[in-house]
Amino acid sequence: MTDHTAAGPSSAGRTVLAVVAWLWVLIPFLYGVYSLVLKIPALF
C-alpha cells in the first residue's frame, strides 16, 4: 500500500494548478456577477 497523505512535488504542483484554474474561472465570473448587480437597478 502507498501512503497518499505525503505531499510530493507532483501533488504540490497539481494543487497550484488547480488553484490557478479555479481563479481563472472565478475571477471573470465574479466580475460578471458584480457588473450585473450594478446594472439591475436600471431595469426598474
JOMO-V793440 format. One record per backbone hydrogen bond with DSSP energy under -1.0 kcal/mol. NH is the residue of the N-H (numbers start at 0). CO is the residue of the C=O. E is the energy in kcal/mol with one decimal. If there is no record, write none. Layout:
NH/CO/E
NH/CO/E
This chain:
11/7/-2.0
12/8/-2.4
13/9/-2.0
14/10/-1.9
15/11/-2.3
16/12/-2.2
17/13/-2.2
18/14/-2.3
19/15/-2.5
20/16/-2.4
21/17/-2.4
22/18/-2.4
23/19/-2.3
24/20/-1.2
25/21/-3.2
26/22/-2.3
28/24/-1.5
29/25/-3.2
30/26/-2.1
31/27/-2.2
32/28/-2.3
33/29/-2.4
34/30/-2.6
35/31/-2.0
36/32/-2.4
37/33/-1.8
38/34/-1.3
39/35/-1.1
42/39/-1.9
43/40/-1.2
